[in-house]
Amino acid sequence: MAHFWINKDVPGAREHQVAAQTYGVEGDYVHFYDDSKLKVLSIRKETAFLIERSSD
């Protein structure tokens, strides 16, 4: 499973890290999924200014 940073080093934005296999955008949300394609986190896309995958 990979790690994704949300808003890492973005001034004024809340930083968060999530363990997930992948992510996708659906409507107003960004969903992060595990290996079984189950959602592990959903956030409103208006709050996600930067999403980057950590190097493994």
Secondary structure, DSSP 4 states (H G I P E B T S, - for coil): -EEEEESTT-TTS--EEEEESEEEEETTEEEEE-TTS-EEEEEEGGG-S-EEEPP-
